[in-house]
Amino acid sequence: MIPCLGEEEAQAAAEAVRSGWVAQGPRVASFERSFSAAVGAAHGVAVSSCTTGLHLALIAVGVEPGDEVIVPSLSFIATANSAKYCGATPVFADVELATGNLTVETIDAVRTPRTKAVIAVHQAGVPFDVLSLRRACAQWGIALVEDAACAAGSTAYGSPVGAGASVAAWSFHPRKVMTTGEGGMVTVDDPAQAARLRRLREHGMNVSAADRHASAQPILESYLEVGYNYRMTDIQAAIGLVQLSRLDGLVAQRRSLAARYHELLEGIEGVTPVRDPAYGTTNFQSFWVLLDGIDRDVALSELAAAGVSARRGIMAAHVEPAYVTDVDLPNTMRLTKDSLILPLHHKLTESDQDHIVGVIRKLA
């Protein structure tokens, strides 16, 4: 993944520096409004990363020590970590093979009376079935937190991922389709929840530093609860506003490149590429292929020898030393052991794709 950054982003960052307001300020507020509108949410709360956003989201929905939070093992480890930050126990669920996402059935298989929340991931930009999962979690009386780290620009049932979500967390890491360097966002529909999230990201203060500095009269702040330093800077937000204006074009380009990969890979035995689910579209933040009869590690080595920087498939948290757990997650293990991620970025050319697929064709 190569971030798509240019002179416009550089100028926006420079203007923020020249303004003298480089910490959380007016550009952060503008980015919050613009991003939440783009994904169909009522409120946006900018944070320092998607991980910190997930942590705050779990606090906001009431997760406490002793609770269980269902998470996919097939995800970057931050998904499980955010539950641990709250003193809760992450409970690993399997995913479906086609999308890499949780389903109602895989959640229900590990649900217990201690389940307080589910973190469902729109894996690598592939949307999960939002209507089914939202409906099921409401019936069960458990909170659904949407990990939309990779999903800016993806859609589900004709709406942007994030529209209709009670709470969702987003990432602007350089490996994502749009970036602010580091940084994240939490989107919510409840104004009271948004207000609390803003307090929590800023040490639990009842008034933001920006509001205090903008006031003509001294304001003596108070600290309503234990909070965190999870703020985004105005420099990051300035870059984010430019990136957001590019989002539709970036997604269109990625989908065009993905469509060409599909054409080139058609008919190659033992290679199944990721595709749109029936109910939505993916931004193709990552383009993975599932291998059958082809050794994934050999494929990575052969691609590297040919000058191609491919990556292993998405990690499985439950086999990592931090979380090693004896659970049976067959689809998770199949995907993490037998899939690889092919290069897909704005500088990728047709000849690059021809070369990459040529190596895969020889392997097959």
Secondary structure, 3 states (H helix, E strand, C coil): CCCCCCHHHHHHHHHHHHHCCCCCCHHHHHHHHHHHHHCCCCEEEEECCHHHHHHHHHHHCCCCCCCEEEEECECCCHHHHHHHHCCCEEEEECCCCCCCCCCHHHHHCCCCCCEEEEEEECHHHCCCCHHHHHHHHHHHCCEEEEECCCCCCCEECCEECCCCCCEEEEECCCCCCCCCCCCEEEEECCHHHHHHHHHHHECCECCCHHHHHHCCCCCCCCECCCCCECCCCHHHHHHHHHHHHHHHHHHHHHHHHHHHHHHHHCCCCCEEECCCCCCEECCCCCEEEEECCCCHHHHHHHHHHCCCCCEECCCEHHHCCCCCCCCCCHHHHHHHHHEEEECCCCCCCHHHHHHHHHHHHHHC
